[in-house]
Amino acid sequence: MSTTETTDTGAADGGSTDAVTELVEFVLTVTPQAIEKVLELRAGEDNADLMGLRVEITGHVGMDFQYDLSFEPLEDVADGDSVTVQSGLPVIVPAKSLINLQGSTLDLPSNNAQGGLVIRNPNRPNPLAGVNLELSGTMAEKVQTLLEQSVNPSLAAHGGFATLIGVDEDAGHVYLTMGGGCQGCSMSRATLTHGIKAAIIEAMPEINDVIDATDHSAGSSPFYS
């Protein structure tokens, strides 16, 4: 079983779900509706009661992570993976996905006509990861290079783009607006804060803040509403 994003610790030793430590706070929270759906799907597996739901980040496209969901025997859970029990469902998050899944929710789609499951993740991949850009010029020129060569190609998957409208070099502030599918999009604030802002500050330590100056109420075709 697998799904990809559309919107938007501990280890088990095998014998039974009783061997899994139940935590109060979850890396990934599964809603009751999603738990019911997953348990229904798990019932078709051999040794269903010994299986947990494994949720893993496998990569990213643009500003969205890609996910793989599968059923995994609890006895195969690796050291360092997170295992929590939520209403009788063991949920497994591999160690390498822990940081980028923190605070996420697995749910049913808000559109009843849409099948499958959705992951609502407040985290965003760094669009500059693995990119080696030569940055030169003023602060504004450097930010413009980042937007043109890395950030906006990533946002294009949602029909969106970011535009530089100004900088305050003394304060180290950069002002951006989000356009296209990002204007009025319910996920654009997370995209800016956890993706674009983090990437720009990492690439340009002299920048202290990236500020969203978008009038989101004027968005006419948001990717997520």
N, C-alpha and C positions, 0 to 999 in steps of 0.2 A: 504494500500500500504506500503510495507517495502522493505528495501534493506540493505546490509551490505557493508563495505569497501572492495574494490577489488584492489586498487592500493597500487597502492599506495598503549536599554531596555525601556522596556516600556510595557504597557498592554493595550489591546483593551477592549471596553465596549460593543461591540456587534453590534449595529445597522448597520454599514456598514464599508467598508475598509477605508472610510474617517476619521473614529475615530482613526485610527492608525497613530502614528507619524512616518514619514519617516526620517530615519537617513542617513547621508552621509557615515559613516563607518559601516560596517556590521560585526557581529560576524561570520556569515556564508554567503559567497557570492554565489549566484546562477548565473551560466552563462546564457546568453540569450538562448542558445540551450536547457539547462535544464529547464528554465522557460517555454519555449514553450511546452516541453514534459509534465511538471507538470500541466500546465493549461489545456492541452488536457485531461489528466487523471481526473482532478478536475471537468471538464464539465460533467462527468458522475455521480457526486454526487448530492444529493438533496440539494437545497439551496446553490449551488456551490459558489455564490458570497459572501457568509457569512462564507466561509471556508478558513482557512490558512493552509499552509504546516508546520507540526510540525516535527522537526528533533531532536531526542533525543539519547544520548549515554546510552545504556542499560547494558554495561559491557565490557569485553575485553577478547580476546583469544591471548595468547602470547603477542606480541608487537603491536597488532592491537586492536583498539576499535571496538565494535559492535554497530550498529545503528538501530533505528527504525524510519521509515518515515511514517507519517499518515496525514490524513486531520482532522483538529479539528475546531469546530465552534469557531469563534472569541469571542463569549460571554462566552466561557468556559476557556479562557486563565487566568492563575493564576497570582496573584500579584508577581512581581519579574521576570517573564518570559520576554524574549526579543522578541519584535515584530517589524519587519521592513517590509516596502513595497518595493518590487523590481520589477519594470515594471508591476505593477498591481497585483503581487502575494505577499500576506502577508506571511512572513516566521517567524515561531515561534520556539524559542530555549528555552527549560525549564531552570529555574535558575540553577539547579544542573549540567547542561551540558555546561554552559557558558564558564567556564575557559578552558575546554578541547576541545571545538569546536572553540575557538578564532583563526581567521585567516584561517579557512577551506574554501573549495570551493566545491560546489555541481555541478557536470558536467555530461555530457554524456561520456560513455567509449570511449577511443581513438581508440579501435578496433570496427569497425562498426558491426562486427559479434556478438559482445557481447551486450546483452540487458540490460535493467534497467538503473540505475544511479550509479555514483560513488562519494564517498566523499574523497577528497584529503586533509588530515589533517596533518599539520606539528607537531602536538602534539602526544606524545606517552604515554601509561600508564606506571606507575612505576612498574617494574617487581618484586620489593621487597615489594610492598604494602601487608600488612597483614602477611608477612613472618618474623619469629623471628629466626634469625641465631646467633649462638654463634661464634663470630669472635675472633681469637687469633693468635698470631705469628707476623711475620713481615708484613710490608705493602703489600708486594707481596703475602704472604700467605693468608692474609685477602681478597685481591681482587680475588685471585684464588678461594677461597671458595664461594664468591658471584657469580662468573661466573659459577662455576660448579653446584651450588645448586639452582640458581634462574634465572640468565640471560640467559644462554644457553638453558635450557628447554623451555623458552619463544621463543627464536629465532628458535628453532627446527621446529616450525610450518611453517616456510618459508625455511626450509632446510639450515638454516644458523647457525653460531656460532661465538663467539668472543674469541680471544686468547690473553692472556697477554704476551707481549714481553719484558716488562721492566718497572721499576719504578725509579723515581728520588726522593728519600725520602727527600732530602734537599729542593727541590722546591715543593714537594707535587704533582708531576706529575705522571700520569699513562699512559702507551702507550699500545694501543690495536690494533689488526688487525681484520678485519671482513672477515670471510671465508664462503664457500659454497654459498648459495643463497643470502648472504649479500654482497659478493664481486662484485663490479660493479653495485649493485642495486641502482637505482635512489633515493630510499627512505632511504638508509642505513645511510646517514649523519643525517637525522632527527631522525632516530632510535637511533643512538649513542648519539646525542646531547640532545634530549628531553626525551629519555628513559633511556639508560644505564648510561650516564654521571650523570644525575640528581639523579638516584637511588644510584649509588656508592658514590657520594659526600654526599648524605643524610645519608647513612649508615656509612660513614667514614669521619667525618668532617675535618680530617687532610689532606685530598686530596683537592688540589686546582683546578686541571684540569685533564680531561681525553682526551687524544689526539688520533685521528684516524691516524694510520700509515699504513693504507691499500693501496696497489697499486690497485685501482679500475679499472684501464685500463686492468688489467690482468684477470678480472672476466670472467669466461666461461659460467656460468649458473645463471645470476642474477634473483632474484624473480620478480623484476620490472625493466624494461629497458626503 
